[in-house]
Amino acid sequence: MADLTATLLACQNPDTAIRTQAEQALRSAEELNYPEFAHALAVELSTEGKDLTVRQLAGLHFKNLLVAKDESLQSSKHHAWMSMESAARSKVKALLLQTMRSPETVARHTAAQASAEVAAIELPYNQWPEFLPTLMENVTSPQYPDPVKISTLECLGFSCERIATLDDLPDIDSATTDGMLTSIVDGIRPDRPDPIRLSAAVALRNSLLFTRKNMENADERNMIMTAICEATQSRDASVRAAAYECISQIAYQYYDKLQEYMMTLFQLTTVAIENDEENVALQAIEFWSTLCEEEIDLIDEAVNCHVNNMPVTRPCMNYVKGALERLGPLLTSTMTKQDEDFSSDDDIWNLSMAAATCLTLVANATEDAVVPVIAPFVQQHIQSENWRFREAATMAFSSILDGPSSETIGPYVNQSIPILLAALSDPHDMVKDTTAWTIGRICELHVRSIPTETFPTLVNGLMSKLLTESPQVSSQACYALHNLASAFAEDDTAQTSGTNALTPFMPGLLESLLQVTDRDDADEKNLRNAAFEAISALIQNGAPDCKPLFEKLLPVIYSRLQASFSVPVLTNEDKERKEGVQGLLCGLIQVLVYKLEAQDLMPHADSIMQNLLQVLQTKNATCHEEAFSATSAVCDKLESHFDKYMSALAPFLIVGLKNFQAFHVCSIAVGLVGDIARSIEGKIQPYCYDIMAALVESLQNQSVHRNVKPPVLACFGDIAMALGNAFEPYLQMSMMMLMQASQTAMPEDDDELIEFVNQLRESVLEAYTSIVQGFKDGGRIDLMAVYVAPIMQFLQALSAEENKDSEVISKAAGLLGDIASAMGHNVKDHLSQPFVHALLAEAYGNGDESTRETCNWAREAIQAAMQ
């Protein structure tokens, strides 16, 4: 490139045209001669006396040659670098290492970042032998000044961090990790200056990802732990905080190695929590939070092992339970160190928040044992004259609600309700906020412990806070009401008695919550969303005697939706608010429609659909999700009468099916197609060509999220059932897609992928079953004859598969029965194969009552076909 310096500077020019031209010039240089361009950037970075801005830009641009967020692009960038000749790469790398010894801070730091990217690519393949010796010399040799040592340790930290984020790399060899660790531990020595120790501590935290071999060696482990523990005593708070971060990382990765160090770590962390600066104390609390998370996982693993009669390979040492007598009071004391301004930015993390979060984890890890430790603090201070202690006691109580059994915590919940209800009127906002949150947690976790006689006072107390309090407190009151309503989801008595305890309060609650959504400050603290969620929960769990109220509420909601279209939009914020409200109103329409009978819905259906179709004209994915979901509810209720809306809906439906970028919209649109097919049946035929084309396109498009594909395949079956023999024009393409999907290999050890493949299998089986039934009902089952062999091959492969779930095996048994029932003796050769009996036996042995009934029916159908 003729003038790289000028081009790099032009990339910062405020003039868009100049900046774009410069960026294009850099891309052209990269494409024209990658090795020469990479070397030129390294020269620009390493040349002393050059403008520091240019040096930094050169280094960052070099780094960006190797980095991409997209995994495939990242891989291609790495391939481009490794495709350079070794000698060319060596020249660039030498310049990078040279620059790390520059007297200029910006140059050194940028070189450290760039070197780390190269190291992440080459070290796993032992391709940069000069890297570690040079860095070790920088750190250990007295000839290099402290700033060089700091940049070098930064480079080691960056390298470890980057290697950890890259997939499919070979393990780092022991010589490399030993070299890294030696340099880092040398940098963290007590006699080193604090800035060096800080860089070394950060690097050590990142390097712990690769030091399993070193941690297995007692001498090396002791060296590492000694260096970290000594760093917790540094005069510099940043070094101390970084050291505790290392300890948390060790708790996460090397729990099994903690035993001999726990007493020391207990003493260090508790002293730090109690006496050290906030940023240090936060990291010390994080150690205990991490330890709790590990022990919770280990306890769950042990339970699963016992259930499955397997040996426990990773025992829980119960460190948290052992520390409870000291740790519990320490956390509650720390919870009294609240920020005065409780309404500050939610992203701010402080000591009281960290302590409350840790106590919640402690309660989950120690269960009933936590109650006698924390309850005295709660009882002593929940009515304290000092607001800090009132709030801390209330928060401590909410923190131990999850973990202990209802038998243990229930009596305390019972006693707490009158006190908490009184505290909703506390003079301090933070106490009111925490009280409402705590009541919400009780409603979520221990609603049966609330005294029956207190229920009216509780509901009225929460309702009284909806319109008069700050958005924060009112939002928590909405949360509590949402959880209280949700607690009635499992209350079957309403179906027999026709009512429940919510009914007397339903009109007032719905009216107040709707008023909340209109508050001028409803945008703050998630208040509007919380109110809508509470309304939705109340409707969903309303008893049958609330139906007249819901009938009156429905036109109120869709009238609000209609009115929203005329709300003026002056800013992007106005647009987001308007569309957000429209989505929430669509959600309420959906739950209301499901609570009503078809005859109740009929008078409102035209108005509802007119408004939903208008929502679909917006360009907002969330609105489209909610509008399609509400349309599904209307469709389910109206059944064949929904046909009148199809001509208006179809264009929007096709757009939704092709919205591959917003895959949630696409999935819901696919589900709506299935609902329509089941509701209007053969009347869907005029729209099927475009619908089927969009479904096939979604399967063929590589950019579509994989979670869309199972419902699309199942949708083929829904349409086939609706059309009967009229599905023939789409049969060949559908079967081709289904057979391709059925060949997806089942992984052995990727749980997430195993779950997806099982979902895929279920959808394929559902589609095959529906297509067979559709052609049987349409009198053209002969069209399926050519597909029986591949279907049976798929079933045979399934029978031998180890990772299939119970739903797959149940649907496979059902499909065998449908094939036998529909095609009779024409398929008896297929049905006589040994795997058929084995598959049915497996399904019967592993299934529930419904699956066993399916298996018995399938056996009878097969026996009839064999005669």
N, C-alpha and C positions, 0 to 999 in steps of 0.2 A: 504494500500500500504506500502510495506516494508520501502522504503526511499523516501518519497514524495519530500523532499528538493532536493536531487540529481536528481530526475526525472525532476523536474521543471527547474533546471539549465541546464540539458541536452537538454531541448527544445530550448535553445539558442545556442547550440553548432554549430560551423560552419560546422562540419562534417555531411553531409546529412544523412548518415546511422544512426549515433547516434541520431540525431534529430528526424528522422522518428520513430525509436524504442521507444524513450521517449514519443512522441505524441501518439503512439499506446498504450503504457502502461497507459497513462492517460485516453484514451477512454475506455480501458478494465476495469479500476477501476470504471469509471462512470457507465458502463453497469452492472458490477458485483454487486455493492452495492451503489446506488446513494446517499442515505442519509448519509452513512458513508463517502463517498468521499466528499460530500459538506461540512460536518463538518470538515473533515481533512484540506480542503483548508482554511476554516475560522480560524481554529487553527493556521495554518501556517501564515496567514495574521496577526493575533492578537498577536502572541508571540513576546514580546519585547526582543531585543537582537539578534534576527534572522537577517541574511543578508537582507538588504533592497531590493535587487534585487529579492530575493526569495519571500519576503512578497508581493512585487508588482506583481510578476508573479502569485502568489497564488490568489490574489484579482482579477486580470484580468481574470484568468481562471474561477474563480467562477462566475464572471459577464457573461462570455461567455456561462456558463451553462444555462443562462436565456435569451440570446439575439440571434436573427437570423434575417437576412434581409428578408428571405422568410416568408410570412405570416403564412403558414401552419406549417412550422418548428418552428416559434416563438410560435404558439399556443401549439404545442406538448411539447416544453420546459417548458412553463408555467404550463401545465398540470402535467408534471413530478415533478415540484417543489411543486405544491399544493397537489400532491398525497402523499407526505411525511406526516407522522404523525405530528400533531400539536406540540407535545413536541419536536420532532427532529428539526422542523423548528425554534422553539423558542430558542433552544440552539445556532443555527447558527446565528440567528438575534441578540442575546445578544452579541455574539462575535463581530459582525459588529459594533454595537453601541459602544461597549467598545473601539474598534480600532479608532473610530472617536475622541477619547480623548487621542490618543497616542501622545507622544512628537515628533514623527517622521513625517515630512511633507508628505513624500511619502506614508506612511502607512495610514495617515488620509485621504489623497486625494483619494487613491484607495478604502478605506472603504466607502467613500462618494459615489463613483460611484456604488459600489456593492450594498450598502444599497438602493440607488435610484432604482435599478432594482427590488429589492424585494418589495419596497414600491409601485412601479408601478403595480405590480401584486396584492398586498394584500390590499392596502388602499381603492380601490373602493369597496371592500367587507368587510371593517371594520375588517380586520384580523390581524392587527398589532397595538394593543392599546398602546404599549409602545413607538412607534416611535415618535409621535409628542411631548408627554410630555418630553421625553429625549432630543429632539432637542431644544425645547423651553427652557429647563433648561440650555443647553449648551450656547444658545445665551444670555439669560437674566441674568444668575447667574454670579456674579463677581468672583466666585471661579475657573472658567475656563478661561484660557488665550485666548488672541485674536486669535492665530492660530487655536484653537479649534472652535471658533465662525465662522471663515472664512470657515473651512471645513464643518461645519454644514450648513451654508447658501448655500454653493456649493451643498450639498446633497439635500436641499430643491429645488434648481433650477433644478438640474438633474432630480429629481423626477417629478416635474411639466412638464418638457420637455418630459420625457418618457411617462407619462400618456397621454399627448396630441397626441402622435404619434400612440397610440394603439387604435384599433377599437373595437366597440361592448362592451365597458365597461359601467357599470352603472354610473350615475352621482355621483361625489364626494359629500358626505353629508356635510351640512353646518358647522357642528362642526369641521370637518377636514380642510375645507378651512379657517375657522376662525382662527384655530390654526396655520396653515401655514402663514397666513397673519399677525397675531400678531407677530410671530417670525421674519418675514421678515421686517416689519415696524420698529420693535425695532432695527434691525440691521442697518437700513438706517438713524437712528437719527443723527442730526447734530453733536452731541457730540461724536459720534463713530469715531474711526480711519478710515482713507480713505480705507485701504484694506478691512475692514469689510463692509463699505458702498458700495464698489464696488461689493462684493459678494452678498450683499443684493439687490442691484439694478438689477443685472442680474437675481437673483431669482424672484424678483418682476415682471420683464418682462415676465418670463415664467409662473408665477402664474396667470397672468391676464386672461389666458384662462379659469380659473375656478371661477372667482370672480364676475360673473354677479349679484348674489344676493347681494354681498357687494356693488357693484357699483350702485345698485338700491336704496340703503339706503343712504340718503343725508349725514348723519353724517360720515358714514364709507367712502363714496366716497370723502368727503372733507379731511378726514384724509389721504387717499391714495394720493390724488392730492397734498396736502400740503407737504407730505414727498417727493414726486417726485420733485416738484418745488424747495424745499429747496436743494435737491441733485444737481440741476443744478447750484447751487452757490458754490459747493465744491471747495476747493483749488486744488483738484486733477482732471486733465483733463479726466482721464479714468472714474471717477465717474460721471463727468458732461456728458460725451458722453453716458454712460449707462443710465443716467436719461432721456436724450432725446430719446433714444431707447424706453424707457417705454412710453414716450409721443406719439411716433409714433404708438406704439402698441395700445394705448388707442384710438387714432384717427381711427384706423382700426376697433377695436372691439366695441367701445362705442361712435361712432359719435354722437348719439342722446343725450349724456350726456355732450357734450363739451360746450354748450352755455354759462354757467355762468363762464367758465374758459378761454374763448377765448381771452379776452383782455390781461390777464396775459400771456397766451401762446404766443400770438402775440409779446408781448414786450420781453419775454425771448428769443424766437427763432430768432427774427430779430437782437437783440443785439449779440447773439452768432454767427450768420452768418457773421455779419460785423466785429466782434472784436476777437472772440475766436480762439483757436488753430484749426488746420485743422480737426483733428478727431472729435472734438466737433461740429464744424460748419457743417461738413458733415451730422451728425445726425440731426442737426436742420433743414437743408434743406430737409432731408428725411421726417420729419414731414409734411412739406408742400406738398411734392410729394405724400405722403400717403393720405393727406386730399384731394388733387386733384383727386386721383383715386376713393376715396369714392364718391365725388360729381359728377364725371363723371357717375359713376354707378347709382347714385340716379336720375340724370337728365334723363338718359336713361329709368329708371324704370317709372318715371313720364310720359314720352312720351308714353310708352307702356300702362300705365294705361289710359291715355286720349284716345288713339286709341281704346282701348277695353271697354271704358265707365265704368272704374272701379275707385274707390276712391284711392287717393294717400295716402298710409299708412306710408311711410317714406319720409317726405319732405326734400328737399335739402335746407340748410340754407344759401347757397351762401357765406360761409366764405371767400373763395378764392377771389371772386369778390370784397367783401368788403375790402380786404387787398391789392388789386391790385395796387393802387397808390403808396404804400410803397414797396410792395413785388417786383413788376416789376423792378424798378430801382436798388433795392438791388441785384437781381439776375444778371442783366446785369453788374453791377459793379463787382460782384464775378466772372463773366465769363472772366474778364480781368486778372485773377490770374492763367494763363496757366502755365503748365510745360514747361521749355525751350526745353527739349528733347521730341518733340512731337512724335517721332518714338519709344518711349519706349514701354514696354510690354503692350499689349492691355488690360490686366487684371488689370492694375493699375487704380484705381479710384481716381480722384482728385476733387478739388473744382469747377474748371471751367466745368468739365464734369457733375458733380452733378447739378450745377446751370442750365446748358443747358437742361438737362433731365427734371428738375423741370419746367423750362419755357415752354417746350413742353407740359407738362401736364397742366400747367396753361392755355395755349392757348386752349387746348381741353375743359377745365372746364369753361372758361369764354367767349370763342368764339370771337365775334366781339369786345367785350370790351377791349381785350388785345392790339388791334392794335394802338389806339391813345396813349397808355402808352409806348409801346416799339418802335414805329416807329421813334420818335424823336432821340432816342439813335442811331438807325441804320443810319438815315440820317446824323447825326452829325459826326459819327466816321467811317463809312465804307470806307472812303478815308483818314483816319487819317495818320499822319506821323509816329505814333507809331504802330508797327505791332500788338501789343497786342489788341489795340482798333479796328484795322481793322478786325482782326480775330474774336473778340468778337461780333462786330456789324454784321458780316456776319453770325456767328453762331446764334445770336439772331434772325436774319431775318429768317433763316431756321427753327428755333424753333417755330415760330408763323405761319408757312405756313399751318399747319394742325389744324383746329379748326374754324378760321374765314371763313366767306363765300367768294366765289370768287368775289362777288360784292364789298366787303370791302377790301380784300387783293389784288385783281387783279390789280388795278392801281399802287400799289407799285411794283408788279411783273413786270409789263410793263416797269416801269422806271428803274428797277434794272438790266435788262439784259445787256446793254452796260457796266455798271460798273463791273458786275460780269465777263463778258468776258475779260475785261482788267485785272481783278484781277487773272485770270488764269496764268498770267505771272508775278505775284507778286514775289519780290525777296525772300520772306520768305516761306518756304515749308508748314508751318502750314496754312498760309493764302490760298495758292493754294489748299491744301487738303480740307479745309472747303468750299472754293468757289466751287470746283467741286461737293462736297457733296450737297451744296445748289442748284446748277443748277439741279442736279439729283432729288432733292425733288420737285423743280418747275416742271420738266418734268413729275413727277409722279402725282402731285396734281393739278397743274394749267397750264397745257400745252396750254390751249386756251387763256391764258393771254399773251403768248409770241407773240410779234408783228411778222406778216408774213414776213416783210422785214428783220427781224433779223435772221430768221431761217437759212439761209446759213452760216452766220457768226457764229452762235451758233454751228452748226454741224462741221464746219471746225475748230473752236476754240477747241472743245473737241477732234477732231481727231488729232490735232497737239500735244496733250499732251499724246498720247498713247505710243509713243516710246521714248520720250526724257526726261520724268519726272521720279521721284522716283516711286517705286512700289505702294506706298500709294496713290500718286496723280493720277497715271495712272489707278489704280483700281477704284478710284472715278469717273474718266472720263468714264470708262467702265460702271459703274453703271448709270451714267447720260444718256449715249447712249442707254442702255437697257431700261430705263424708257421712253426715247423719242420715241424709236421704239414701245414700248408697248402702247403708247398713240394712235397709229394708229389702234389698235385692233378693235375699234368701229367706224372706218371710212369706211362707206359703199360706199362712192363715188368712191373708187378705183375699185369696181366691175363694175360700169357703165362707168367710164372714162378710166379704164385700167391702171391708174397710180396714184401715190401720191407723196407727197413732198420728200419722202425718195429716190425715184428712181435715181435722178441724182448723189446722194452721195453713192449709194449702192456699186459699185465696189471698190471705195477707202476705204470705211469703212470696208468691208469684208477683203480686202487685209491687211489693217493696223492691224485689230484685230487678224488675223491669225499670223501676225508677232509678235504680243504681246505674243501669246501663246508659241512662240519660244524663248522669251527673257531669258537670263541666270538667271535673278532674278524673273522669273514668279512664282516661288514657294512662294515668299514673299507676305504678305498682301492680300492673296487670289486673286492675279492678274490673274493667268491663268483661274481660275474658272469664274471670273468676265468677262473676255474676251469671253469665250465660251458662257456664258449666254447672253452677248450682241449680239453675232453672231446669236444665236438661236432666239432671239427676232426680229432681223432684218429680218431673213428668214421667220419667222412666219407671220410677218406683211408686207412683201414685196408685192408690187402690181403685177398684172398679167404681166406687161411688164418686170418684172425681171426674168421671167421664163427661158429665154435663159441663163442668168447669173447663175441661180441655176443649170441648166443642166451641165454647165461647172464646177461648184463648186463640184458637187457630186463626180466625180472621183478623184478630189483633196483630198477630205476628206477620201474616203475609201482607197486611196493610202497611206495617212498618217497613217491610221489604220494598213495597211499591213506592213508599214515600222516599226511600233512600236514593232512588234513581234521580231525583230532582235536587239532591243536596249539591250545592256548588262546590267545585274543586278549583282551588287557586294555586295550591302547591302540591308537590309530590307527597308530602305528609298528609294532606287532605285526601288525596287519592288512596293512599294505603289505609287510612282510617275508614274511609267509606267502604272500600272493598272488604276490609276486615269485618266490619259490621254485617255486610251482606252475607259473607260466609257463615258467620255465627247465626244469623237469622235462618239461613237455609238449614243449618244443623237442628234448630228448634223445630222447623217444619217437619223434618224427617222424624224426630221422636214423637211429635204430636200425631202424625199420620199413623204411625205404628200402634198408637194407643187407641185409635178410633176404628169403628167398623166401616165397611164399604159404604153403607147407606148414609152414615154420618158424614163421610168424606165427599160424596157425590156433589152436593150443592157448592162445594168450595173448589172442586178439582180444576175447573177452567181458570179461575183466578190464580190458583197455586201454580199451575203449569205456565201460564202467561208470564208470571214473575220469574220462575226458574229459567225459562227460555231467555228472558232479558238478562239474567245474571250470566248466562253462558255467552252473551255477546261481549262481556268484559274480557280483558286479557290478563287474567289473574288465575294461576294454577290452583290456589287454595279455594277460591270461589268455585271453580269448575268441579273440584273434588266434592265439595259440599252440595253443589247443585245436582250433580249426577247421583249422589247418594240419596238426596231427597226425592229425586225422580224415581229411583229404584223403589223407595217406600210407596210412592203413589202407584206405581206400576203393580207392585205386589197386591195392593188393596183392590185396585180396579179390575185386575185380571183382563178379560177380553175387552172391556170397555176402554182400555188404555189405547187401543188402536187409533182412536180419533186424533191423538196427538203425534202420531208417528211421522207424518209428512213434515211437520214443523220441527220435530226433534232430530230427525235423521241427519241433516247436514252438520249439526253440532256434535252428534254422536260420532260421525266419521272423523271429524277434527279431533275429538278426544281420543279415538282409537289410534290416531296417527301422531299423538303428542308424545313422541318417544323420549323427548328430553325430560318432561315431567312424568316419570314413569308411574307415580301414584295416580295421576289423572288417567293415564292409559289403563292401569289395572282396574280402576273403578268403572271406567267406560266398558271394559270387557265384561265385568260383572253385571253391568246394566243390560248389556246385550243378552246375557243368559237369563236375567229376570224377564226381559221382554219376550224372549222366545217361550219361556214357560207360561207367561200370562196370556199372550195373544195367539200363540201357537202358529198355525198355518198362515195367519194374516201378516206374518213377518216376511213372507216370501218376496214381495216387491222390493224389499230393501236389502235382500241377502247378497246380491252380487257385490255391492259396494262394501257391505260389512265383511264378507268373506275375503275380499281383496285386501282390506285393511288388516284383517287378522293374519293373513298369510304374510303380508309385508312386515308385520311386527315380528314374526318368527324368523324371517330372512334377514332382517336388519341387525347387523353385528353390534350396533351401538345401543340397542335396547337393553335395559336392565334385565338381568336373567329372571328376576322374580315375576316379570310380566308373562313369561312363557308358559308356566303351568296353567294359569287360568285361561289363557288363549286356547290351549289344547282342549281343556275341559269344555270350553265354549263351542267347539266343533260339535260335541255330543249334544249340547242343549239345542243347537240349531237343527241337528239331524232329527232329534225327537220331535221338534216342532213341525218340521216339514214332511216327515215320513218319506215316501218314495220320491217326493219332489227334491230331496237332497241329492239325487243322482248326479246332477252337473258338478257338484262339489266333492263327490266321493273320492275320486282318484287323487286329487291334490291333498285332501284332508288325510287320507290314509298314508300317503307318502310322508307328510309331515309327522304324523304319529309314529310311523315306523322309524324315521330318523331319530326322533326323540327317545324312542324305546331303546335305542342302541347306545345311549349315553352311559359311559362306564361308571360303575359305583366305586368311589375311592375307598381306601382301606382305613385311613386314620385322620381324615379331615372332617370333624364333626359338622361344621357349617355346610360343607359341600355334600356330605352324606344326607343331611336334612333336606337340602335342595333337590337332590336326585330322587329321594323318596317322594317329595311333592310332585316332581315330574312324573314319576311312575304312577302315582295315584291319579293324576290328571289324564294320563294316557289310558289307564284302565277305565276310568269314568267315561271317557270319550268313546272307546271301543264298545262298552256296554250300551251306551245310549244310541250309537249308530246301529248296532245289531237290533236293539228294540225298535228303533224307528223304522227300519226296513221290514222287520217282522210285522209291525202294525200296518205298514203300508202295502203289505203283500208282495214285496220284492226282495225277500231275504236271499234269493238266488244271486243277487248282485254281490253278496259278501263271500261267495264260495271261493273266489281266487285269493281272498285275504286270510282265510282260516289258517293256512300253513304258517305264514309269518307271525300271526297272533299267537299261535300255539308255541312257536319257537321262543317268542318273548316270554310266555308264561313258564316254559321249561327253564329258561335262563333265570327267571325270578325264583323258581323253586330251589335253585342251587345257591342263591345269593345269601350271604350271611348278614349283611347290614340292612336288610329290608325291615320296615317297621310294621306294626300290627295292622295299620290301615291298608297298607299295600297288600298284605296277604289276604285280608278280608275281601278287598275289592277284586283280587285275582280269583278267589273262590266264587264270588258272585258272577264274574265274567264267564267262568267255565259253565256255570249253571245256565246262563243266558244263551250261550252258544248251543248247548245241548238242547235247551227248550225250543230255541228258534229253528235249528237246522236238523234236529232229530238224527235218524239213522244215516244221513248223508255225511256225518262227521264222526261216525263211530270208530273209524280207524284212528283218528286223532285222539279221541277220548280214551282209547284203550292203552295209550302210552303209560308206562309206569309212573312217570312224574305226576300225572293227574291225581292218582290216589295219594301219593306222598304230599302233594301240595295241600289237598283237602284235609289230610290228617294233621299237618302242621298248623293250618288255620284253625282247625277245631281245638287242638290242644292248647294253642296260645291265645285264643280269642275270648271275647266276652259272650254273654248270652245271645246277643244279636248276631254275632259272627257264627256261633254254633248253629243257630237257626238257618242262617244262609248256607252253611255247609251241608246240613241235612237236606235242605231243598235242592241244592246242587247235586248231591248224590242221587236223589230220586230222579232228577231230570236226566242225569247221565245214564242211570239204569234203564230208564224208558227209551232213551236214544239207542242203547246197545241192543235192544230186543228186535 
